[in-house]
Amino acid sequence: MQEVQGDAENPRTQPASDQKWLYRGLGSSARVLEYRKNKESDPLSEKGPSAADEALNEKLIGELRKNLAYEEDHKDIIRERALLHVESIVSQWVVEQSERTGQPVEKSEACRIVPFGSYCLGVHSADSDIDVLCIVPKHILRHDFFADIPQLLAEQSNITDLSCLPEAFVPVIKFECDKVEFDLSMAHMPYASIPENLSVLVDEHLTELEDPKDVTCLNGPRVTLEILRRVPHIENFRTFLRCIKLWARRRGIYSNIVGFPGGVAWAIMGAKVAQYYPNMNPSMLLEKFFFLYKNWNFQNAVVIAPLEECRAPPGAVYMASWSQAAIRRPFSIITPTYPAANATFNASNSTLAVMKKEIENAHTLMQSIVKGKEPLSKLFEHADFFKTYSNYVQVEATAANEDAIKPWYGYLESQLRKLVEKLEMDELAGLEIAQPCVKTFGPTPTPGDEFGYQVHMYVGLKFDAELVKEMKEAGRSVNLTHPVQDFMQLLDRDSYPEADVVIKVVKRKELPGWVKDDYYAGWKDLRAPSAPPTPAAGVLSVQLTAPMFSHTSAALAAEELAGSGAGTKRKADESQSSAGGGGGRDGKQVGAANGCSPAPAPATSVASPAKKPHL
């Protein structure tokens, strides 16, 4: 790869001072990502910015800074020091482990710590975690890594909140180092050492790998770097992507685990826009983003690299890849490396409908902003989930202690999309929308239980007014018992013996005060959503209480309530996949064939003579 020094006039270069961690996956000498044009996607416009576009762009950057979308320089330094600390610990362990197995290696080539996700994309903010892949030589065993590294990390005074999930689809060690959150995974390279100039983008490295987990883990940095390689102007793309991320988070539609696009998917969607409009600045790209996806037919996948360029290199371990013939999901955002995967596999018809409505509203608002009729700040206003609906499914996860509640609610959160699908598919529910909240609430002590802990999750319900009216006239009531019982029967109870769950439907006024306090705590203001739904009469409120795995009908009552919204009933897409659900909260870990991971495995406690890690 050609070595080029950082140059403000070259849109593909990166200043040398930023190279060490952002482009760590490319090798020590890399200074540029060579642009790979998507030959299946010609530009729709070659137009560049006018003076007015540049002025709006300056305002946009100012709005991003006002909303803390950039991390302060001194905090970036803390991240870099934390990365160096983790790398030093792991490198020393690899050296010692290599000596024990009779395959010595120099510390400089013992391993490679490669950040990916938002940090590698260069769009992280103050509250972002760091996804890190540790690349090790072929003789280092995965079992030894996940047995020894957590113990070594636990001995460090600046490392806290440590948990290990060695049996997860993507095995990971989670911890905080100097208050920076880390998700650390591991992958082999088929070599006796890891040379400094090794690039993860070279497909030939995959040809001698035998464990599919290595390919899956390597896909983290490979996808991240390939996204950057597929856009014509990296710095414009980064600013533009910060806007998308901030907007999606504020509107409550940023979370792969519950069925909305996560970080990878939003980045791919943004990259598609950058390919279509290669000369536009970030403010122009943002306007085109809402225009493009307002008019997009989501039966068609969003693809930024031809599938033929995402095929397995000769000799690589076989892994199923996404294709046009794959089982259809509500929408598909396809990762640009082998194995190609749907980064939005967890999506539901409801999350697609909510996302499309938010994009449509943002497009209308953006037209007014460009004309100077509305301020940019309005684009980034919070959507108020707890004022959007009148009825909510409340999922109450409980456990005997704090150590038990975290893996339990993490598992339940990964399954929440399946509850949404069950609700959508039940004709008797009379539902038009079942929107999952992207935020969980807790853990907090359970009232009346000295040792118990609870976490709440929510799904907003929008009923089809006409259908409910017909049911009422026929003497029938809304009944959510069957979809909820079907959902509970899917849950793995045996792996969580100290945990339980209660599911009920509550009215807005019945929401716990501590939940609302938690929800609004991070807001700078409590303004209502810019486009609240129109209330409609004749809609029912339902009350359901169902202990986990009860084989008897849950108690269910219905009464009239106005104000849940009206609309046309949509049938759920009944196509299902045998793959498990879940994946990382923001979709950072990408599965082999479908863009999602099976449900998280129970976390493993890590003993430490100095302190007990917090699970």
ABEGO torsion letter per residue (X at the ends): XBBBBBBAABAABBBAAAAAAAAAAAEAABABBBBBBBAABBBABABBBBAAAAAAAAAAAAAAAAAGABBBAAAAAAAAAAAAAAAAAAAAAAAAAAAAAGBBBBAAAABBBBBBEAAAAGABBAABBBBBBBBBBAABBAAAAAAAAAAAAAABAABBGBBBBAABABBBBBBBBGGBBBBBBBBBBABABBBAABBAABAAAAAABABAAAAAAAAAAAAAAAAAAABABAAAAAAAAAAAAAAAAAAGABBAAAGBBBAAAAAAAAAAAAAABAABBAAAAAAAAAAAAAABBAABBBBABBAAAABBBBGBBBBBBBBAABBBBABBBBBABOBBBBAAAABBAAAAAAAAAAAAAAAAAAAAAAAGABBAAAAABBBBAAAABABBBBBBBBBABAAAAAAAAAAAAAAAAAAAAAAAABAAAGBABBBBBABBBOBBBBBGBAABBBBBBBBBBBBBAAAAAAAAAAGBBBBAAAAAAAAAAABBAAABAABBBBBBBBBAAABBAAAAAAAAAABABABBBABBBBBBBGBBBBBBBBBBGBABBBBBBBBBBBGAEBEBBBBBBABBBABBBEEBAAGABBBAAAGBBBBBBBBBBBBBAABBBBX
